[in-house]
């Protein structure tokens, strides 16, 4: 059905809502990538078969949704309307849930989440500690809609913000609303969204472009991907509103080809929106026309930078250009262009529907609203979290993330992706917002958050991210191309025992050159991991260079393995598993490790059950 007016849209929405029974049971199975890897579709199919076998198809809906966020507990199923949260499901669990919960209104206790703080089993999603301190505005509907079903999105108020805009709001009013909300770009720089829109609207040119950056490439980051997979229409609605405000008739979603589910779901959503008259000519009977195309990126990290992305869209190599030329004036094909990332666009309908005052009441002084983070690394509860700006790192890591596995000590957290800084345990009570993260030497970035424990070597971590950025650099400018290469060589020397104390001054000098002379954001921020680790963990650099020791026991060339005679029982496990024949000894007698033969593989350390193999 092609909608020709706002009235027809509201009539369609009313009809959809009228035929939906709010009390009808629905089993919502998480279909995010984490759950997909754990056979969630097989679990979904088991529910479908069991419901059919029991003759309950008319009474129970089965819905495959986007990511629910709590990846550590997948596969996940929510039972509505009760809100029952079942986790870590297998195919065989479907029959028990249907029998006990759906048919007899009983809880299957063994499939509930156990609160590690109280030891109690938690029945409802809202009471699971992982969700308690979150404020899920963008992610909330991921568990409530099928991303392939436009009717699901309309039923929760989808495209009502667009209808409001087209029903009498001037483009300047839309921009004013976004400016008053305080929304800042969620893709890295944190530039005020309304001001960017205004600059593009005021730029000279008859043809203007609106672009969605879905080229999320940070290691450990999957925020934008999950939003696009779980609720693509929210992103499209934001883009349409932005295009109306800016005066654009053509838009692009640039998504990397390595995200097949996001690519599939946004393509389906665009087709559905076009068929419904929400994209194309004279949207909802107005004089405004706008359409969107999808472009697949090849996976170059540098194409997350706006000008490199636009070059790629043009079919050119993804290389950035000098920043003194603003994309709002000369962007894609040298025409005024506005680029925001997935999460930024998804915030726009909320602001229009609920008011800029409502939105700006969330967060801190100049960091408004919520932020979605991917919480990964040495953390018990990995997954997607959405929290209000200003929440503390401690709340995210311990209250939401459940702390560090194995009772290990928290050491640091890196925010902002590979160009972000590492924040130490001493700053764990700092609020998380744009200004505070920058102040301590990190940044918001797109929202990656990697947690590290006591076993992480900060020098090795800096080396890893430097090498990653060096490989992903386009090589166009010498400071980034040569500076990162040399910095990586120095860090490798330090981790392999060839470092010199003067290397630390050289690293600082190189970092200054990268920051001041690089062409784009990749180069100007590339030294953040190195500078922040030197700032907070300088003693580890000194230990590597002066003492030839890695305090965390990570850097292989600096590790010396040995066997403690008093602890060794002579069980022979280390001797049998040593690939280099470096261990000798009689059965039930203490063994000896020949360091000259040792290749430092660590197998002996891993297989010893008596803590007799030591490394230092």
Rosetta blueprint (number, residue, H / E / L):
1 X L
2 X L
3 X L
4 X L
5 X L
6 X H
7 X H
8 X H
9 X H
10 X H
11 X H
12 X H
13 X H
14 X H
15 X H
16 X H
17 X H
18 X H
19 X H
20 X L
21 X L
22 X L
23 X L
24 X L
25 X E
26 X E
27 X E
28 X E
29 X E
30 X E
31 X L
32 X L
33 X H
34 X H
35 X H
36 X H
37 X L
38 X L
39 X L
40 X H
41 X H
42 X H
43 X H
44 X H
45 X H
46 X H
47 X H
48 X H
49 X H
50 X H
51 X H
52 X H
53 X H
54 X L
55 X L
56 X L
57 X L
58 X L
59 X L
60 X E
61 X E
62 X E
63 X E
64 X E
65 X E
66 X L
67 X L
68 X L
69 X L
70 X L
71 X H
72 X H
73 X H
74 X L
75 X L
76 X L
77 X E
78 X E
79 X E
80 X E
81 X L
82 X L
83 X L
84 X E
85 X E
86 X E
87 X L
88 X L
89 X L
90 X L
91 X L
92 X L
93 X H
94 X H
95 X H
96 X H
97 X H
98 X H
99 X H
100 X H
101 X H
102 X H
103 X H
104 X H
105 X L
106 X L
107 X L
108 X L
109 X H
110 X H
111 X H
112 X L
113 X E
114 X E
115 X L
116 X L
117 X L
118 X L
119 X L
120 X L
121 X E
122 X E
123 X L
124 X E
125 X H
126 X H
127 X H
128 X L
129 X H
130 X H
131 X H
132 X H
133 X L
134 X L
135 X L
136 X L
137 X L
138 X L
139 X L
140 X H
141 X H
142 X H
143 X H
144 X L
145 X L
146 X L
147 X L
148 X L
149 X L
150 X H
151 X H
152 X H
153 X H
154 X H
155 X H
156 X L
157 X L
158 X L
159 X L
160 X H
161 X H
162 X H
163 X H
164 X H
165 X H
166 X H
167 X L
168 X L
169 X L
170 X L
171 X H
172 X H
173 X H
174 X H
175 X H
176 X H
177 X H
178 X H
179 X H
180 X H
181 X H
182 X L
183 X L
184 X E
185 X L
186 X L
187 X L
188 X L
189 X L
190 X L
191 X L
192 X E
193 X H
194 X H
195 X H
196 X H
197 X H
198 X H
199 X H
200 X H
201 X H
202 X H
203 X L
204 X L
205 X L
206 X L
207 X L
208 X L
209 X E
210 X E
211 X E
212 X E
213 X E
214 X E
215 X L
216 X L
217 X L
218 X L
219 X L
220 X L
221 X L
222 X L
223 X H
224 X H
225 X H
226 X H
227 X H
228 X H
229 X H
230 X H
231 X L
232 X H
233 X H
234 X H
235 X H
236 X H
237 X H
238 X H
239 X H
240 X H
241 X H
242 X H
243 X H
244 X H
245 X H
246 X H
247 X L
248 X L
249 X L
250 X E
251 X E
252 X E
253 X E
254 X E
255 X E
256 X E
257 X L
258 X L
259 X L
260 X H
261 X H
262 X H
263 X H
264 X H
265 X H
266 X H
267 X H
268 X H
269 X H
270 X H
271 X H
272 X H
273 X H
274 X H
275 X H
276 X L
277 X L
278 X L
279 X L
280 X E
281 X L
282 X L
283 X H
284 X H
285 X H
286 X L
287 X L
288 X L
289 X L
290 X E
291 X E
292 X E
293 X E
294 X E
295 X E
296 X E
297 X E
298 X L
299 X L
300 X L
301 X H
302 X H
303 X H
304 X H
305 X L
306 X H
307 X H
308 X H
309 X H
310 X H
311 X H
312 X H
313 X H
314 X L
315 X L
316 X L
317 X L
318 X L
319 X L
320 X L
321 X L
322 X L
323 X L
324 X L
325 X L
326 X L
327 X L
328 X L
329 X L
330 X L
331 X L
332 X H
333 X H
334 X H
335 X L
336 X L
337 X E
338 X E
339 X E
340 X E
341 X E
342 X H
343 X H
344 X H
345 X H
346 X H
347 X H
348 X H
349 X H
350 X H
351 X H
352 X H
353 X H
354 X H
355 X L
356 X H
357 X H
358 X H
359 X H
360 X H
361 X L
362 X L
363 X E
364 X L
365 X L
366 X L
367 X L
368 X E
369 X L
370 X E
371 X E
372 X E
373 X E
374 X E
375 X E
376 X E
377 X E
378 X L
379 X L
380 X L
381 X L
382 X L
383 X E
384 X E
385 X E
386 X E
387 X E
388 X E
389 X L
390 X L
391 X L
392 X E
393 X H
394 X H
395 X H
396 X H
397 X H
398 X H
399 X H
400 X H
401 X L
402 X L
403 X L
404 X L
405 X H
406 X H
407 X H
408 X L
409 X L
410 X E
411 X E
412 X E
413 X E
414 X E
415 X E
416 X L
417 X H
418 X H
419 X H
420 X L
421 X L
422 X E
423 X E
424 X E
425 X H
426 X H
427 X H
428 X L
429 X L
430 X L
431 X E
432 X L
433 X L
434 X H
435 X H
436 X H
437 X H
438 X H
439 X H
440 X L
441 X L
442 X L
443 X L
444 X L
445 X L
446 X L
447 X L
448 X E
449 X E
450 X E
451 X E
452 X E
453 X E
454 X L
455 X L
456 X L
457 X L
458 X H
459 X H
460 X H
461 X H
462 X H
463 X H
464 X H
465 X H
466 X H
467 X H
468 X H
469 X H
470 X H
471 X H
472 X H
473 X L
474 X L
475 X L
476 X L
477 X L
478 X H
479 X H
480 X H
481 X H
482 X H
483 X H
484 X H
485 X H
486 X H
487 X H
488 X H
489 X H
490 X H
491 X H
492 X H
493 X H
494 X H
495 X H
496 X L
497 X L
498 X L
499 X L
500 X L
501 X L
502 X H
503 X H
504 X H
505 X H
506 X H
507 X H
508 X H
509 X H
510 X H
511 X H
512 X H
513 X H
514 X H
515 X H
516 X H
517 X H
518 X L
519 X L
520 X L
521 X H
522 X H
523 X H
524 X H
525 X H
526 X L
527 X L
528 X H
529 X H
530 X H
531 X H
532 X H
533 X H
534 X H
535 X H
536 X H
537 X L
538 X H
539 X H
540 X H
541 X H
542 X H
543 X H
544 X H
545 X H
546 X H
547 X L
548 X L
549 X L
550 X L
551 X L
552 X L
553 X L
554 X L
555 X L
556 X H
557 X H
558 X H
559 X L
560 X L
561 X E
562 X E
563 X E
564 X L
565 X L
566 X L
567 X L
568 X L
569 X L
570 X L
571 X L
572 X L
573 X H
574 X H
575 X H
576 X H
577 X H
578 X L
579 X L
580 X L
581 X L
582 X L
583 X E
584 X E
585 X L
586 X L
587 X L
588 X L
589 X L
590 X L
591 X L
592 X E
593 X E
594 X L
595 X L
596 X L
597 X L
598 X L
599 X L
600 X L
601 X L
602 X L
603 X H
604 X H
605 X H
606 X H
607 X H
608 X L
609 X L
610 X L
611 X L
612 X L
613 X E
614 X E
615 X E
616 X L
